[in-house]
């Protein structure tokens, strides 16, 4: 299955990106005309980003087909390059809020489980850059299996400890548990308890699901939290029981949208900062039993929601 998938996805992606690069002068010229006509830099920036992505992806694909002594160093180089491209083309950057966890504090941890808010694929790349490059951690990431359709992510899974999961279930939890159990000092496992990017449709469905399950208190709490989705305990429980000595790094961020929520995928962020707040919770303070962890996770996610609300601007 894996070989068949790659025989389809890799040639198609490479061919499309080579065609885009071959016609890049015409595409950029057309985008420049559109930008002048619309009095917006967005068409030109969007086209430049697509072309830059093609260059970066083709370069990474070539790198993944070669051996390396230190794949974490390769990942740091890739994330640094992606960050610089996004900053140069879109004028976006990550700002770590004062009072956040320091690199020195993380160096004392016996592995870290990172529980992060989820609000867009671009945001996730910035979070990965923060953890791998700025914090100097060896990154492991829990990803949806659907992302294997992206050749770079698919092939990187052969070289890096990426944990691909389906739509929940015991099998996915076992994979997360095994990935966490193999951590040591300097390692970080990144997962997103919300299970998906925030959207009003997902938010309404989550509230309705809690009410239908008889969790009326949870439904009321979720209804009050309008910047985050209710956290799911399965992945966090699997990770924390797999790594009983690991500390927890809570990560909240403002998102790239003005109101702190998800934006339409076609509306690229321009001239925006991703404000990030991290806080380290010692392993001894994190419950490892189901009921205790569920209550603890609901409590800290309430704090995440309040933080995001304070760092967003309502859209009138």
Phi and psi restraints in degrees (value plus and minus 20) as a CYANA .aco file:
   2 UNK   PHI     -83.5   -43.5
   2 UNK   PSI     -64.3   -24.3
   3 UNK   PHI     -84.1   -44.1
   3 UNK   PSI     -63.1   -23.1
   4 UNK   PHI     -82.9   -42.9
   4 UNK   PSI     -62.4   -22.4
   5 UNK   PHI     -79.9   -39.9
   5 UNK   PSI     -65.2   -25.2
   6 UNK   PHI     -91.1   -51.1
   6 UNK   PSI     -50.2   -10.2
   7 UNK   PHI     -85.6   -45.6
   7 UNK   PSI     -41.3    -1.3
   8 UNK   PHI    -114.6   -74.6
   8 UNK   PSI     -72.6   -32.6
   9 UNK   PHI     -90.9   -50.9
   9 UNK   PSI     -64.1   -24.1
  10 UNK   PHI     -82.9   -42.9
  10 UNK   PSI     -71.9   -31.9
  11 UNK   PHI     -81.4   -41.4
  11 UNK   PSI     -58.4   -18.4
  12 UNK   PHI     -85.1   -45.1
  12 UNK   PSI     -66.9   -26.9
  13 UNK   PHI     -84.0   -44.0
  13 UNK   PSI     -64.8   -24.8
  14 UNK   PHI     -82.8   -42.8
  14 UNK   PSI     -63.3   -23.3
  15 UNK   PHI     -84.3   -44.3
  15 UNK   PSI     -65.7   -25.7
  16 UNK   PHI     -82.3   -42.3
  16 UNK   PSI     -62.9   -22.9
  17 UNK   PHI     -90.7   -50.7
  17 UNK   PSI     -54.3   -14.3
  18 UNK   PHI     -86.4   -46.4
  18 UNK   PSI     -57.8   -17.8
  19 UNK   PHI     -85.0   -45.0
  19 UNK   PSI     -63.4   -23.4
  20 UNK   PHI     -79.1   -39.1
  20 UNK   PSI     -64.2   -24.2
  21 UNK   PHI     -88.3   -48.3
  21 UNK   PSI     -54.6   -14.6
  22 UNK   PHI     -84.2   -44.2
  22 UNK   PSI     -54.4   -14.4
  23 UNK   PHI    -121.0   -81.0
  23 UNK   PSI      -5.4    34.6
  24 UNK   PHI     -77.0   -37.0
  24 UNK   PSI     -60.4   -20.4
  25 UNK   PHI     -79.0   -39.0
  25 UNK   PSI     -63.0   -23.0
  26 UNK   PHI     -87.4   -47.4
  26 UNK   PSI     -61.3   -21.3
  27 UNK   PHI     -83.7   -43.7
  27 UNK   PSI     -62.5   -22.5
  28 UNK   PHI     -87.6   -47.6
  28 UNK   PSI     -57.8   -17.8
  29 UNK   PHI     -84.7   -44.7
  29 UNK   PSI     -64.2   -24.2
  30 UNK   PHI     -83.9   -43.9
  30 UNK   PSI     -59.0   -19.0
  31 UNK   PHI     -86.5   -46.5
  31 UNK   PSI     -55.9   -15.9
  32 UNK   PHI     -84.9   -44.9
  32 UNK   PSI     -61.6   -21.6
  33 UNK   PHI     -82.7   -42.7
  33 UNK   PSI     -63.1   -23.1
  34 UNK   PHI     -83.6   -43.6
  34 UNK   PSI     -57.7   -17.7
  35 UNK   PHI     -84.7   -44.7
  35 UNK   PSI     -60.1   -20.1
  36 UNK   PHI     -85.5   -45.5
  36 UNK   PSI     -63.6   -23.6
  37 UNK   PHI     -86.0   -46.0
  37 UNK   PSI     -55.4   -15.4
  38 UNK   PHI    -114.2   -74.2
  38 UNK   PSI     -24.6    15.4
  39 UNK   PHI      35.1    75.1
  39 UNK   PSI      20.5    60.5
  40 UNK   PHI    -162.8  -122.8
  40 UNK   PSI     120.9   160.9
  41 UNK   PHI    -102.0   -62.0
  41 UNK   PSI     -24.4    15.6
  42 UNK   PHI     -80.2   -40.2
  42 UNK   PSI     -64.9   -24.9
  43 UNK   PHI     -78.4   -38.4
  43 UNK   PSI     -64.0   -24.0
  44 UNK   PHI     -88.0   -48.0
  44 UNK   PSI     -63.2   -23.2
  45 UNK   PHI     -83.8   -43.8
  45 UNK   PSI     -60.5   -20.5
  46 UNK   PHI     -83.8   -43.8
  46 UNK   PSI     -64.4   -24.4
  47 UNK   PHI     -85.2   -45.2
  47 UNK   PSI     -63.2   -23.2
  48 UNK   PHI     -81.7   -41.7
  48 UNK   PSI     -57.1   -17.1
  49 UNK   PHI     -87.7   -47.7
  49 UNK   PSI     -61.9   -21.9
  50 UNK   PHI     -81.3   -41.3
  50 UNK   PSI     -64.0   -24.0
  51 UNK   PHI     -87.4   -47.4
  51 UNK   PSI     -60.6   -20.6
  52 UNK   PHI     -84.4   -44.4
  52 UNK   PSI     -59.1   -19.1
  53 UNK   PHI     -81.7   -41.7
  53 UNK   PSI     -61.0   -21.0
  54 UNK   PHI     -81.6   -41.6
  54 UNK   PSI     -63.9   -23.9
  55 UNK   PHI     -82.8   -42.8
  55 UNK   PSI     -66.8   -26.8
  56 UNK   PHI     -83.7   -43.7
  56 UNK   PSI     -64.2   -24.2
  57 UNK   PHI     -85.6   -45.6
  57 UNK   PSI     -63.4   -23.4
  58 UNK   PHI     -82.7   -42.7
  58 UNK   PSI     -58.0   -18.0
  59 UNK   PHI     -85.1   -45.1
  59 UNK   PSI     -64.7   -24.7
  60 UNK   PHI     -85.7   -45.7
  60 UNK   PSI     -60.9   -20.9
  61 UNK   PHI     -78.7   -38.7
  61 UNK   PSI     -63.4   -23.4
  62 UNK   PHI     -82.5   -42.5
  62 UNK   PSI     -57.2   -17.2
  63 UNK   PHI     -88.9   -48.9
  63 UNK   PSI     -56.4   -16.4
  64 UNK   PHI     -90.1   -50.1
  64 UNK   PSI     -41.7    -1.7
  65 UNK   PHI    -104.4   -64.4
  65 UNK   PSI     -22.4    17.6
  66 UNK   PHI    -131.6   -91.6
  66 UNK   PSI     135.9   175.9
  67 UNK   PHI     -99.0   -59.0
  67 UNK   PSI     136.1   176.1
  68 UNK   PHI    -166.8  -126.8
  68 UNK   PSI     128.5   168.5
  69 UNK   PHI     -98.0   -58.0
  69 UNK   PSI     -49.2    -9.2
  70 UNK   PHI    -155.3  -115.3
  70 UNK   PSI      75.3   115.3
  71 UNK   PHI     -93.4   -53.4
  71 UNK   PSI     -42.8    -2.8
  72 UNK   PHI     -86.8   -46.8
  72 UNK   PSI     -57.0   -17.0
  73 UNK   PHI     -85.4   -45.4
  73 UNK   PSI     -57.3   -17.3
  74 UNK   PHI     -83.5   -43.5
  74 UNK   PSI     -63.4   -23.4
  75 UNK   PHI     -82.9   -42.9
  75 UNK   PSI     -62.4   -22.4
  76 UNK   PHI     -80.7   -40.7
  76 UNK   PSI     -60.5   -20.5
  77 UNK   PHI     -84.5   -44.5
  77 UNK   PSI     -62.4   -22.4
  78 UNK   PHI     -84.3   -44.3
  78 UNK   PSI     -68.0   -28.0
  79 UNK   PHI     -84.8   -44.8
  79 UNK   PSI     -57.0   -17.0
  80 UNK   PHI     -83.3   -43.3
  80 UNK   PSI     -61.7   -21.7
  81 UNK   PHI     -85.7   -45.7
  81 UNK   PSI     -62.8   -22.8
  82 UNK   PHI     -83.5   -43.5
  82 UNK   PSI     -63.6   -23.6
  83 UNK   PHI     -79.3   -39.3
  83 UNK   PSI     -64.8   -24.8
  84 UNK   PHI     -85.4   -45.4
  84 UNK   PSI     -58.0   -18.0
  85 UNK   PHI     -84.1   -44.1
  85 UNK   PSI     -67.0   -27.0
  86 UNK   PHI     -83.5   -43.5
  86 UNK   PSI     -59.4   -19.4
  87 UNK   PHI     -86.5   -46.5
  87 UNK   PSI     -62.2   -22.2
  88 UNK   PHI     -89.2   -49.2
  88 UNK   PSI     -60.8   -20.8
  89 UNK   PHI    -105.0   -65.0
  89 UNK   PSI     -61.3   -21.3
  90 UNK   PHI    -123.1   -83.1
  90 UNK   PSI     -30.3     9.7
  91 UNK   PHI      37.6    77.6
  91 UNK   PSI      32.8    72.8
  92 UNK   PHI    -140.6  -100.6
  92 UNK   PSI     132.2   172.2
  93 UNK   PHI    -174.5  -134.5
  93 UNK   PSI     143.1   183.1
  94 UNK   PHI    -121.7   -81.7
  94 UNK   PSI     112.8   152.8
  95 UNK   PHI    -141.7  -101.7
  95 UNK   PSI     100.5   140.5
  96 UNK   PHI    -105.8   -65.8
  96 UNK   PSI     100.3   140.3
  97 UNK   PHI     -84.2   -44.2
  97 UNK   PSI     122.0   162.0
  98 UNK   PHI     -77.4   -37.4
  98 UNK   PSI     121.2   161.2
  99 UNK   PHI      71.9   111.9
  99 UNK   PSI     -24.4    15.6
 100 UNK   PHI     -91.3   -51.3
 100 UNK   PSI     147.5   187.5
 101 UNK   PHI     -80.6   -40.6
 101 UNK   PSI     121.5   161.5
 102 UNK   PHI    -117.7   -77.7
 102 UNK   PSI     144.0   184.0
 103 UNK   PHI     -82.4   -42.4
 103 UNK   PSI     -56.6   -16.6
 104 UNK   PHI     -86.5   -46.5
 104 UNK   PSI     -58.0   -18.0
 105 UNK   PHI     -85.4   -45.4
 105 UNK   PSI     -59.8   -19.8
 106 UNK   PHI     -89.4   -49.4
 106 UNK   PSI     -47.7    -7.7
 107 UNK   PHI     -84.5   -44.5
 107 UNK   PSI     -40.4    -0.4
 108 UNK   PHI    -109.6   -69.6
 108 UNK   PSI     -24.9    15.1
 109 UNK   PHI    -103.4   -63.4
 109 UNK   PSI     127.7   167.7
 110 UNK   PHI    -114.7   -74.7
 110 UNK   PSI      42.6    82.6
 111 UNK   PHI      70.2   110.2
 111 UNK   PSI     129.4   169.4
 112 UNK   PHI    -155.7  -115.7
 112 UNK   PSI     111.5   151.5
 113 UNK   PHI    -117.8   -77.8
 113 UNK   PSI      98.8   138.8
 114 UNK   PHI    -118.2   -78.2
 114 UNK   PSI      98.3   138.3
 115 UNK   PHI    -125.3   -85.3
 115 UNK   PSI      90.6   130.6
 116 UNK   PHI    -139.0   -99.0
 116 UNK   PSI     126.6   166.6
 117 UNK   PHI     -83.9   -43.9
 117 UNK   PSI     130.0   170.0
 118 UNK   PHI    -142.2  -102.2
 118 UNK   PSI     101.7   141.7
 119 UNK   PHI    -174.2  -134.2
 119 UNK   PSI      30.9    70.9
 120 UNK   PHI     103.7   143.7
 120 UNK   PSI     125.5   165.5
 121 UNK   PHI     -84.4   -44.4
 121 UNK   PSI     -56.1   -16.1
 122 UNK   PHI     -84.7   -44.7
 122 UNK   PSI     -59.0   -19.0
 123 UNK   PHI     -82.1   -42.1
 123 UNK   PSI     -60.3   -20.3
 124 UNK   PHI     -84.0   -44.0
 124 UNK   PSI     -56.7   -16.7
 125 UNK   PHI     -83.9   -43.9
 125 UNK   PSI     -60.2   -20.2
 126 UNK   PHI     -86.0   -46.0
 126 UNK   PSI     -58.8   -18.8
 127 UNK   PHI     -84.1   -44.1
 127 UNK   PSI     -63.5   -23.5
 128 UNK   PHI     -80.8   -40.8
 128 UNK   PSI     -60.5   -20.5
 129 UNK   PHI     -82.4   -42.4
 129 UNK   PSI     -63.0   -23.0
 130 UNK   PHI     -79.3   -39.3
 130 UNK   PSI     -67.8   -27.8
 131 UNK   PHI     -90.4   -50.4
 131 UNK   PSI     -64.0   -24.0
 132 UNK   PHI     -99.8   -59.8
 132 UNK   PSI     -63.9   -23.9
 133 UNK   PHI    -113.0   -73.0
 133 UNK   PSI     -75.5   -35.5
 134 UNK   PHI     -94.1   -54.1
 134 UNK   PSI     -59.4   -19.4
 135 UNK   PHI    -109.7   -69.7
 135 UNK   PSI     -35.2     4.8
 136 UNK   PHI      50.3    90.3
 136 UNK   PSI       9.3    49.3
 137 UNK   PHI    -112.7   -72.7
 137 UNK   PSI     133.7   173.7
 138 UNK   PHI    -107.6   -67.6
 138 UNK   PSI      93.5   133.5
 139 UNK   PHI    -111.1   -71.1
 139 UNK   PSI     114.8   154.8
 140 UNK   PHI    -140.8  -100.8
 140 UNK   PSI     121.2   161.2
 141 UNK   PHI    -152.4  -112.4
 141 UNK   PSI     115.8   155.8
 142 UNK   PHI    -108.1   -68.1
 142 UNK   PSI     100.1   140.1
 143 UNK   PHI    -146.4  -106.4
 143 UNK   PSI     134.0   174.0
 144 UNK   PHI     -92.4   -52.4
 144 UNK   PSI     121.6   161.6
 145 UNK   PHI     -79.9   -39.9
 145 UNK   PSI     -46.5    -6.5
 146 UNK   PHI     -78.9   -38.9
 146 UNK   PSI     -47.7    -7.7
 147 UNK   PHI     -88.6   -48.6
 147 UNK   PSI     -29.5    10.5
 148 UNK   PHI     -86.1   -46.1
 148 UNK   PSI     -34.8     5.2
 149 UNK   PHI     -91.3   -51.3
 149 UNK   PSI     -35.9     4.1
 150 UNK   PHI    -106.8   -66.8
 150 UNK   PSI      93.2   133.2
 151 UNK   PHI     -74.7   -34.7
 151 UNK   PSI     -60.4   -20.4
 152 UNK   PHI     -82.8   -42.8
 152 UNK   PSI     -66.4   -26.4
 153 UNK   PHI     -84.6   -44.6
 153 UNK   PSI     -62.1   -22.1
 154 UNK   PHI     -80.9   -40.9
 154 UNK   PSI     -70.5   -30.5
 155 UNK   PHI     -90.6   -50.6
 155 UNK   PSI     -53.0   -13.0
 156 UNK   PHI     -83.3   -43.3
 156 UNK   PSI     -46.8    -6.8
 157 UNK   PHI     -83.4   -43.4
 157 UNK   PSI     -39.9     0.1
 158 UNK   PHI    -100.1   -60.1
 158 UNK   PSI     -40.3    -0.3
 159 UNK   PHI    -129.9   -89.9
 159 UNK   PSI     -46.8    -6.8
 160 UNK   PHI    -142.4  -102.4
 160 UNK   PSI     135.4   175.4
 161 UNK   PHI     -97.5   -57.5
 161 UNK   PSI      49.9    89.9
 162 UNK   PHI    -111.5   -71.5
 162 UNK   PSI     117.8   157.8
 163 UNK   PHI    -130.3   -90.3
 163 UNK   PSI      85.8   125.8
 164 UNK   PHI    -112.7   -72.7
 164 UNK   PSI     109.6   149.6
 165 UNK   PHI    -149.5  -109.5
 165 UNK   PSI     138.4   178.4
 166 UNK   PHI    -110.8   -70.8
 166 UNK   PSI    -162.5  -122.5
 167 UNK   PHI    -112.5   -72.5
 167 UNK   PSI      46.2    86.2
 168 UNK   PHI      52.3    92.3
 168 UNK   PSI    -181.5  -141.5
 169 UNK   PHI      75.9   115.9
 169 UNK   PSI     146.5   186.5
 170 UNK   PHI     -83.2   -43.2
 170 UNK   PSI     -57.6   -17.6
 171 UNK   PHI     -82.8   -42.8
 171 UNK   PSI     -64.0   -24.0
 172 UNK   PHI     -84.5   -44.5
 172 UNK   PSI     -61.2   -21.2
 173 UNK   PHI     -84.5   -44.5
 173 UNK   PSI     -56.7   -16.7
 174 UNK   PHI     -85.0   -45.0
 174 UNK   PSI     -58.2   -18.2
 175 UNK   PHI     -84.6   -44.6
 175 UNK   PSI     -63.7   -23.7
 176 UNK   PHI     -83.6   -43.6
 176 UNK   PSI     -61.5   -21.5
 177 UNK   PHI     -82.1   -42.1
 177 UNK   PSI     -63.7   -23.7
 178 UNK   PHI     -86.3   -46.3
 178 UNK   PSI     -59.5   -19.5
 179 UNK   PHI     -84.1   -44.1
 179 UNK   PSI     -61.3   -21.3
 180 UNK   PHI     -89.8   -49.8
 180 UNK   PSI     -56.7   -16.7
 181 UNK   PHI     -85.0   -45.0
 181 UNK   PSI     -43.7    -3.7
 182 UNK   PHI    -109.1   -69.1
 182 UNK   PSI     -15.9    24.1
 183 UNK   PHI     -95.9   -55.9
 183 UNK   PSI     134.3   174.3
 184 UNK   PHI    -160.7  -120.7
 184 UNK   PSI    -194.8  -154.8
 185 UNK   PHI     -76.7   -36.7
 185 UNK   PSI     113.5   153.5
 186 UNK   PHI      74.0   114.0
 186 UNK   PSI     -27.4    12.6
 187 UNK   PHI    -115.5   -75.5
 187 UNK   PSI     130.8   170.8
 188 UNK   PHI    -159.0  -119.0
 188 UNK   PSI     112.4   152.4
 189 UNK   PHI    -127.4   -87.4
 189 UNK   PSI      96.3   136.3
 190 UNK   PHI    -117.2   -77.2
 190 UNK   PSI     104.6   144.6
 191 UNK   PHI    -161.9  -121.9
 191 UNK   PSI     140.0   180.0
 192 UNK   PHI    -137.6   -97.6
 192 UNK   PSI      79.8   119.8
 193 UNK   PHI     -78.8   -38.8
 193 UNK   PSI     -44.3    -4.3
 194 UNK   PHI     -91.5   -51.5
 194 UNK   PSI     -42.5    -2.5
 195 UNK   PHI      62.6   102.6
 195 UNK   PSI     -25.2    14.8
 196 UNK   PHI    -197.7  -157.7
 196 UNK   PSI     147.8   187.8
 197 UNK   PHI     -85.6   -45.6
 197 UNK   PSI     127.2   167.2
 198 UNK   PHI     -84.7   -44.7
 198 UNK   PSI     115.0   155.0
 199 UNK   PHI    -170.7  -130.7
 199 UNK   PSI     134.6   174.6
 200 UNK   PHI     -83.7   -43.7
 200 UNK   PSI     -53.7   -13.7
 201 UNK   PHI     -84.2   -44.2
 201 UNK   PSI     -66.8   -26.8
 202 UNK   PHI     -84.6   -44.6
 202 UNK   PSI     -56.9   -16.9
 203 UNK   PHI     -83.4   -43.4
 203 UNK   PSI     -66.7   -26.7
 204 UNK   PHI     -84.0   -44.0
 204 UNK   PSI     -60.5   -20.5
 205 UNK   PHI     -84.6   -44.6
 205 UNK   PSI     -58.8   -18.8
 206 UNK   PHI     -85.3   -45.3
 206 UNK   PSI     -63.7   -23.7
 207 UNK   PHI     -81.9   -41.9
 207 UNK   PSI     -64.4   -24.4
 208 UNK   PHI     -85.2   -45.2
 208 UNK   PSI     -58.3   -18.3
 209 UNK   PHI     -85.9   -45.9
 209 UNK   PSI     -59.6   -19.6
 210 UNK   PHI     -84.4   -44.4
 210 UNK   PSI     -62.5   -22.5
 211 UNK   PHI     -85.3   -45.3
 211 UNK   PSI     -60.6   -20.6
 212 UNK   PHI     -86.1   -46.1
 212 UNK   PSI     -49.7    -9.7
 213 UNK   PHI    -102.9   -62.9
 213 UNK   PSI     -21.0    19.0
 214 UNK   PHI      68.5   108.5
 214 UNK   PSI     -14.4    25.6
 215 UNK   PHI    -111.7   -71.7
 215 UNK   PSI      53.5    93.5
 216 UNK   PHI     -88.8   -48.8
 216 UNK   PSI     -54.5   -14.5
 217 UNK   PHI     -84.7   -44.7
 217 UNK   PSI     -63.0   -23.0
 218 UNK   PHI     -84.7   -44.7
 218 UNK   PSI     -57.7   -17.7
 219 UNK   PHI     -85.7   -45.7
 219 UNK   PSI     -60.5   -20.5
 220 UNK   PHI     -84.6   -44.6
 220 UNK   PSI     -61.4   -21.4
 221 UNK   PHI     -84.7   -44.7
 221 UNK   PSI     -63.7   -23.7
 222 UNK   PHI     -84.0   -44.0
 222 UNK   PSI     -54.5   -14.5
 223 UNK   PHI     -87.5   -47.5
 223 UNK   PSI     -49.6    -9.6
 224 UNK   PHI     -97.8   -57.8
 224 UNK   PSI     -46.3    -6.3
 225 UNK   PHI    -112.3   -72.3
 225 UNK   PSI      74.4   114.4
 226 UNK   PHI    -119.9   -79.9
 226 UNK   PSI      -6.6    33.4
 227 UNK   PHI    -140.3  -100.3
 227 UNK   PSI     -25.7    14.3
 228 UNK   PHI    -157.8  -117.8
 228 UNK   PSI     140.2   180.2
 229 UNK   PHI    -113.8   -73.8
 229 UNK   PSI     133.0   173.0
 230 UNK   PHI     -79.2   -39.2
 230 UNK   PSI     110.8   150.8
 231 UNK   PHI     -90.4   -50.4
 231 UNK   PSI     125.2   165.2
 232 UNK   PHI    -118.7   -78.7
 232 UNK   PSI     118.1   158.1
 233 UNK   PHI    -105.4   -65.4
 233 UNK   PSI     -41.9    -1.9
 234 UNK   PHI     -74.6   -34.6
 234 UNK   PSI     -74.5   -34.5
 235 UNK   PHI     -86.1   -46.1
 235 UNK   PSI     -61.9   -21.9
 236 UNK   PHI     -83.7   -43.7
 236 UNK   PSI     -61.9   -21.9
 237 UNK   PHI     -83.0   -43.0
 237 UNK   PSI     -63.1   -23.1
 238 UNK   PHI     -83.5   -43.5
 238 UNK   PSI     -61.6   -21.6
 239 UNK   PHI     -88.8   -48.8
 239 UNK   PSI     -64.1   -24.1
 240 UNK   PHI     -93.9   -53.9
 240 UNK   PSI     -51.4   -11.4
 241 UNK   PHI     -97.4   -57.4
 241 UNK   PSI     -48.1    -8.1
 242 UNK   PHI     -92.2   -52.2
 242 UNK   PSI     -50.2   -10.2
 243 UNK   PHI    -145.5  -105.5
 243 UNK   PSI      56.6    96.6
 244 UNK   PHI     -85.9   -45.9
 244 UNK   PSI     -38.4     1.6
 245 UNK   PHI    -117.7   -77.7
 245 UNK   PSI     -21.4    18.6
 246 UNK   PHI     -96.4   -56.4
 246 UNK   PSI     119.1   159.1
 247 UNK   PHI     -97.6   -57.6
 247 UNK   PSI     149.8   189.8
 248 UNK   PHI    -136.9   -96.9
 248 UNK   PSI     110.7   150.7
 249 UNK   PHI    -127.7   -87.7
 249 UNK   PSI      91.4   131.4
 250 UNK   PHI    -104.7   -64.7
 250 UNK   PSI     112.4   152.4
 251 UNK   PHI    -148.6  -108.6
 251 UNK   PSI      97.2   137.2
 252 UNK   PHI    -133.3   -93.3
 252 UNK   PSI     125.7   165.7
 253 UNK   PHI    -164.9  -124.9
 253 UNK   PSI     138.8   178.8
 254 UNK   PHI    -100.1   -60.1
 254 UNK   PSI     -33.5     6.5
 255 UNK   PHI      53.1    93.1
 255 UNK   PSI     149.0   189.0
 256 UNK   PHI    -116.3   -76.3
 256 UNK   PSI     -26.6    13.4
 257 UNK   PHI    -106.0   -66.0
 257 UNK   PSI     134.0   174.0
 258 UNK   PHI     -80.1   -40.1
 258 UNK   PSI     -58.8   -18.8
 259 UNK   PHI    -111.5   -71.5
 259 UNK   PSI     -10.8    29.2
 260 UNK   PHI      57.1    97.1
 260 UNK   PSI     -11.1    28.9
 261 UNK   PHI    -132.7   -92.7
 261 UNK   PSI    -195.1  -155.1
 262 UNK   PHI     -89.4   -49.4
 262 UNK   PSI     128.7   168.7
 263 UNK   PHI    -132.7   -92.7
 263 UNK   PSI     138.3   178.3
 264 UNK   PHI     -76.8   -36.8
 264 UNK   PSI     120.4   160.4
 265 UNK   PHI     -80.7   -40.7
 265 UNK   PSI     -47.8    -7.8
 266 UNK   PHI    -102.6   -62.6
 266 UNK   PSI     -31.0     9.0
 267 UNK   PHI    -114.4   -74.4
 267 UNK   PSI      67.0   107.0
 268 UNK   PHI     -86.2   -46.2
 268 UNK   PSI     121.6   161.6
 269 UNK   PHI     -93.8   -53.8
 269 UNK   PSI     115.0   155.0
 270 UNK   PHI    -152.1  -112.1
 270 UNK   PSI     116.8   156.8
 271 UNK   PHI      34.6    74.6
 271 UNK   PSI      27.0    67.0
 272 UNK   PHI    -149.7  -109.7
 272 UNK   PSI     133.8   173.8
 273 UNK   PHI    -130.7   -90.7
 273 UNK   PSI     120.5   160.5
 274 UNK   PHI    -117.6   -77.6
 274 UNK   PSI      86.0   126.0
 275 UNK   PHI    -105.1   -65.1
 275 UNK   PSI     107.5   147.5
 276 UNK   PHI    -142.0  -102.0
 276 UNK   PSI     118.1   158.1
 277 UNK   PHI    -144.0  -104.0
 277 UNK   PSI     105.2   145.2
 278 UNK   PHI    -140.0  -100.0
 278 UNK   PSI     126.5   166.5
 279 UNK   PHI    -163.3  -123.3
 279 UNK   PSI     115.8   155.8
 280 UNK   PHI    -118.5   -78.5
 280 UNK   PSI     108.2   148.2
 281 UNK   PHI    -132.6   -92.6
 281 UNK   PSI      99.2   139.2
 282 UNK   PHI     -79.1   -39.1
 282 UNK   PSI     129.7   169.7
 283 UNK   PHI     -76.0   -36.0
 283 UNK   PSI     -57.3   -17.3
 284 UNK   PHI     -85.6   -45.6
 284 UNK   PSI     -39.6     0.4
 285 UNK   PHI    -116.0   -76.0
 285 UNK   PSI     -19.3    20.7
 286 UNK   PHI    -127.0   -87.0
 286 UNK   PSI      97.9   137.9
 287 UNK   PHI     -83.1   -43.1
 287 UNK   PSI     124.8   164.8
 288 UNK   PHI    -131.7   -91.7
 288 UNK   PSI     -21.5    18.5
 289 UNK   PHI    -112.7   -72.7
 289 UNK   PSI     137.9   177.9
 290 UNK   PHI     -79.6   -39.6
 290 UNK   PSI     -73.1   -33.1
 291 UNK   PHI     -85.6   -45.6
 291 UNK   PSI     -63.4   -23.4
 292 UNK   PHI     -84.5   -44.5
 292 UNK   PSI     -62.9   -22.9
 293 UNK   PHI     -87.6   -47.6
 293 UNK   PSI     -58.3   -18.3
 294 UNK   PHI     -80.9   -40.9
 294 UNK   PSI     -66.0   -26.0
 295 UNK   PHI     -85.6   -45.6
 295 UNK   PSI     -62.6   -22.6
 296 UNK   PHI     -84.1   -44.1
 296 UNK   PSI     -64.1   -24.1
 297 UNK   PHI     -85.2   -45.2
 297 UNK   PSI     -60.8   -20.8
 298 UNK   PHI     -81.2   -41.2
 298 UNK   PSI     -59.5   -19.5
 299 UNK   PHI     -86.7   -46.7
 299 UNK   PSI     -66.4   -26.4
 300 UNK   PHI     -91.8   -51.8
 300 UNK   PSI     -49.7    -9.7
 301 UNK   PHI     -92.9   -52.9
 301 UNK   PSI     -47.4    -7.4
 302 UNK   PHI     -82.2   -42.2
 302 UNK   PSI     -59.9   -19.9
 303 UNK   PHI     -86.0   -46.0
 303 UNK   PSI     -58.1   -18.1
 304 UNK   PHI     -81.6   -41.6
 304 UNK   PSI     -64.1   -24.1
 305 UNK   PHI     -82.3   -42.3
 305 UNK   PSI     -62.8   -22.8
 306 UNK   PHI     -83.2   -43.2
 306 UNK   PSI     -62.2   -22.2
 307 UNK   PHI     -82.5   -42.5
 307 UNK   PSI     -65.6   -25.6
 308 UNK   PHI     -82.6   -42.6
 308 UNK   PSI     -62.6   -22.6
 309 UNK   PHI     -79.6   -39.6
 309 UNK   PSI     -58.0   -18.0
 310 UNK   PHI     -91.3   -51.3
 310 UNK   PSI     -42.9    -2.9
 311 UNK   PHI    -125.2   -85.2
 311 UNK   PSI       1.9    41.9
 312 UNK   PHI    -145.9  -105.9
 312 UNK   PSI     142.9   182.9
 313 UNK   PHI    -138.2   -98.2
 313 UNK   PSI     100.2   140.2
 314 UNK   PHI     -77.7   -37.7
 314 UNK   PSI     121.2   161.2
 315 UNK   PHI    -115.1   -75.1
 315 UNK   PSI     101.4   141.4
